Amino acid sequence: MLLWLPKTIHKIWGFTLLACLAVSLACVAYPIYVIRPFRAQGARELVLAFGVARIRPVVTVLSALIAMAAVVPYWRWRPQWWQRGLASLAVVLTCALIFLGRVNIYEQMFHPIESTSFSAAGQAKVDQDDKVIAVKLGQAARAYPIRSMAYHHIVNDVVDGRAIVATY
C-alpha cells in the first residue's frame, strides 16, 4: 500500500525544484521583457513589472533556499546520476538568479554623459539633417545631437545654473 509513496515524494521534490527555478526566472525576466527600450508599454504591465522588480530580491532568495532544501531529499529518492545532475543544475541556476535579479541591465548598458562640451552653433560639427534635443532655460540654450545620445540616452548637464537631465 505504501509502494506509491517513494515515486510521489520524488515527484514532489522535483516539482518543487522546477517551481523554484521558474519563479526566480520569471522574477528576473519579466521586468526586463516589459521595460526594454523601443517597445510600447501599457500602464498595467509597467505597474506589474515594477512590482515584481521590487519584490524579486526576497522572492529569489526564498526560492533558492527552498530549492536547496528540496534537492537533499530529491537526491535520496533519485539515485540516477543524470537526475541528480539536473537537480543540482536547477539549484545552481536558482542561486545565480539571486544575483542577476539585483543587476539593472539598463544601467549597465546606458551610461549617462557626465561631462559635456559645447561649441557655438556655427562651429558645431552637426549635419544639417541631424536631429537634436533642444533645451532653453533663461538665456542659456543647449542642443544635444540624437546621434551622440543614441548610445548613452542620458546627459546630465547644468543649463542657466539649473541641473537638468536630457534623455532620449
C-alpha positions in Angstrom: 0.0 0.0 0.0 2.9 2.4 0.6 4.7 1.5 -2.6 3.4 4.6 -4.3 4.9 6.9 -1.7 8.6 7.0 -2.9 7.5 7.8 -6.5 5.2 10.5 -5.3 7.8 12.0 -3.0 10.5 12.3 -5.6 8.0 13.9 -8.0 7.0 16.4 -5.4 10.7 17.4 -4.7 11.4 17.5 -8.4 8.4 19.7 -9.0 9.5 21.9 -6.1 12.9 22.4 -7.7 11.4 23.3 -11.1 8.9 25.6 -9.5 11.6 27.5 -7.6 13.7 27.8 -10.8 10.6 29.0 -12.8 9.6 31.6 -10.1 13.1 33.0 -9.9 13.5 33.1 -13.7 10.1 34.9 -14.0 11.0 37.5 -11.4 14.2 38.3 -13.3 13.0 38.0 -16.9 9.5 39.6 -16.8 10.7 43.2 -15.7 13.4 43.0 -18.4 10.9 42.0 -21.0 8.4 44.7 -20.2 10.8 47.6 -19.5 13.0 47.1 -22.5 13.6 50.1 -24.8 11.9 50.6 -28.1 8.8 48.9 -27.1 5.4 50.3 -26.2 4.4 49.5 -22.6 1.0 49.6 -21.1 0.3 51.1 -17.6 -0.8 47.8 -16.1 2.2 45.8 -17.3 4.6 48.5 -16.1 3.0 48.5 -12.7 3.3 44.7 -12.5 6.9 44.8 -13.8 8.0 47.3 -11.3 6.1 45.4 -8.5 7.9 42.2 -9.5 11.2 44.1 -9.6 10.6 45.4 -6.1 9.8 42.0 -4.6 12.3 39.9 -6.6 15.2 40.2 -4.1 13.1 38.5 -1.4 11.4 36.0 -3.8 14.7 34.9 -5.4 16.4 34.3 -2.0 13.3 32.3 -0.8 13.2 30.3 -4.0 16.9 29.4 -3.7 16.5 28.4 0.0 13.6 26.2 -0.8 15.4 24.7 -3.8 18.5 23.9 -1.6 16.2 22.2 0.9 14.4 20.3 -1.8 17.5 18.9 -3.5 18.6 16.9 -0.5 15.5 14.6 -0.3 15.4 14.5 -4.1 18.9 13.1 -4.1 17.9 10.4 -1.7 15.0 9.2 -3.9 16.7 9.6 -7.3 19.9 7.6 -7.5 20.5 8.1 -11.2 23.5 10.4 -11.8 21.8 12.5 -14.6 18.7 13.2 -12.4 21.0 14.3 -9.6 22.9 16.4 -12.0 19.8 18.1 -13.3 18.6 18.8 -9.8 21.9 20.3 -8.9 21.9 22.4 -12.0 18.4 23.7 -11.1 19.7 24.7 -7.7 22.8 26.5 -9.1 20.7 28.4 -11.6 18.2 29.4 -9.0 21.0 30.7 -6.8 22.5 32.5 -9.8 19.2 34.3 -10.4 19.6 35.9 -6.9 22.5 37.9 -8.2 21.0 38.5 -11.7 17.9 39.9 -10.1 20.0 42.6 -8.4 21.6 43.9 -11.6 19.8 46.6 -13.6 20.9 45.7 -17.1 19.8 49.1 -18.4 22.2 50.9 -16.0 24.9 48.6 -17.3 24.0 49.3 -20.9 23.4 53.1 -20.9 25.9 55.2 -19.0 25.0 58.9 -18.7 27.2 61.5 -20.3 28.6 63.2 -17.2 30.9 65.8 -18.7 29.6 67.7 -21.7 31.4 70.1 -24.0 29.7 72.6 -26.2 30.6 74.9 -29.1 28.7 77.8 -30.7 26.0 76.7 -33.2 28.0 77.9 -36.2 31.1 75.9 -35.1 29.2 72.7 -34.1 30.0 69.6 -36.1 26.4 68.6 -36.7 25.0 67.8 -40.1 22.1 69.9 -41.4 19.7 66.9 -41.3 20.7 65.7 -37.8 18.0 65.8 -35.1 18.8 67.4 -31.8 17.1 67.7 -28.4 17.0 71.4 -27.6 16.7 72.9 -24.1 16.4 76.6 -23.4 16.3 77.9 -19.8 16.5 81.6 -19.3 19.1 83.0 -21.7 21.0 79.7 -22.0 20.3 77.1 -24.6 21.7 73.7 -25.4 21.3 71.2 -28.3 22.1 67.6 -27.8 22.5 65.6 -31.1 20.5 62.4 -31.1 23.4 60.7 -32.9 25.6 61.3 -29.8 22.9 60.4 -27.4 21.9 57.2 -29.2 24.2 55.1 -27.0 24.1 57.0 -23.8 20.4 58.0 -23.8 21.1 60.4 -20.8 23.0 63.6 -20.4 23.5 65.2 -17.0 24.1 69.0 -17.5 23.7 72.4 -16.0 21.8 75.0 -18.0 21.4 78.5 -16.7 22.6 77.4 -13.3 20.0 74.6 -13.0 20.8 70.9 -13.1 18.9 69.0 -15.9 18.8 65.6 -17.4 18.2 65.3 -21.1 17.1 61.9 -22.2 16.4 60.1 -25.4 
